[in-house]
Amino acid sequence: MNSAWVRRLNAVRLMQALRRRPGSSQRELAALTGLDKATVSAVTAQLVQAGLVERSAAATGAPRLGRPAVALRIPQSAGMVFGIRLEPDRVALVAADLGGMVLARDAEPGAAGPEAMMQALRRGAERLEARLAPLPLRAVGIGVPALIDRAGRLIFAPNLGWRDVPLAAHVAAIFAAPVAIENDSKAAAIAERAFGSCAGVDDFIYVSGHSGVGGAIFAGGALYRGGDGLAGEIGHVKVMQGGRACACGGRGCLEAYASEPALVATLAARGRAAAGLGEAAALAQAGDAVVLELLAETGRLAGRALAPLVNALNPSRLVFGGSLAAVTPWMLPALRAELAEAALEELAGALLIAASPLGTDAVPMGGVALALQRLDAELLEAPARIARRAGP
Ligand SMILES: [Zn+2]
C-alpha cells in the first residue's frame, strides 16, 4: 500500500472520529481510531495546518495530572455542506458544518419540470450561501424521490413525473462544490445510521412512507445498492394480487396502500377526513375504530412485503420513516402478527421494529451525511485541493 494514501486514510478516520466525538484529545482519538499516538499527532498537525481541525485549551474530560489535554474539534471556519431534499411541492435545504452540526435551514416551493425545479434549487442554495457567507461550501448531498443510478442519472420519478433526467449534470451547473445524488429513502436510511436510531446497527431495513413508499437496506454496515444502484424498492413489492393501480404502472404494490395519499384517500372513502398522517395519528390516539382498522390492515400489508426480506436478509431492525412514522405504533401489532406467520420465528422474533426519530429532517440530513462522505472521499483523493480551500 502506498504510504501517502495511508496517511490520507488516517486523516479521514480522524475526521470521522471527531464528528462522532467533538472535543476529543489526541489520546482519545488514538483509542477511537485504533491508530498509535505518534500517527494521531502527525495527522492532527496536518489537519490543523489545513484548517480542518482546531485545538482548544480546555478538554471536555476531567483534568489529568500534569499537562492538560488539548481538545480537538472541526472548526466552523473549515466550511459547510448542504443536505437537500427535492420533492414535488418543496425544496428543503439544511446547511451543516463539517462536523455534521446543523447551521441553518431554508426552503423553496418546488416545481413541476426539471428546469423550474433547478431554478428553485438555485434560489434556495444562493440564499443559504449568502446567509452563511463567507463559509466555503465544500460538498452537497441531495435526496430525490426517484430511481437514481450509480452515475447520478435520474431514471424514473413517478411522483415528479420525470423520466431519464441527467440530474447530476443539471446540479453540477448550480454548485461549485462536488455533489452526491441519492434516492430519498436511501438518503434517509443513511441519516438514520449517521444521526438517528441506527448508529452502530449494521443490518437494518428502512421503509419510508410519504408521497410514495420507498425503502433501503443496510447489510454488513453498508448501504446495499444492488447491481445498477436501484435496490430497496420495497414500495413496489406486490402485496395484493391484481390490486390497486400504482404510480409505477403495476398493480397491488405496497405503495398503492401505504403511501400518505393512499391512506388519506382510503380514510376519506370510509368517512374519515384527515389532511395527512399526522391527523390520522391523532384520530388513532383518540381510539377511532375506522382509523385503527385501516392502520392494522396497513401493518399486515407491510408485514407481507417485509417477511421475505426478513427471511432473506436477517436484519436486526426495521425502521419506519417519513410521514408513515407518525402512525407506525398502530401498525405494529398486525405487522408483528404477519411477520410471525410469514417469516421464520428465529429471524422475526428478535427483530426490533421502530419509528424513525428524525421526522421531516431525515432526507436533508441524509444529504448532509452523503456530502460528508463525498468530502471524505475527496480528502482521500485530493488533499491538496481541500487544504487550498480551507478557511473562509
Ligand atoms: Zn408500484
Residues whose N, C-alpha, C, O or C-beta is under 5 A from the ligand:
A	BS01	ZN	G235 H236 C246 C248 G250 C253
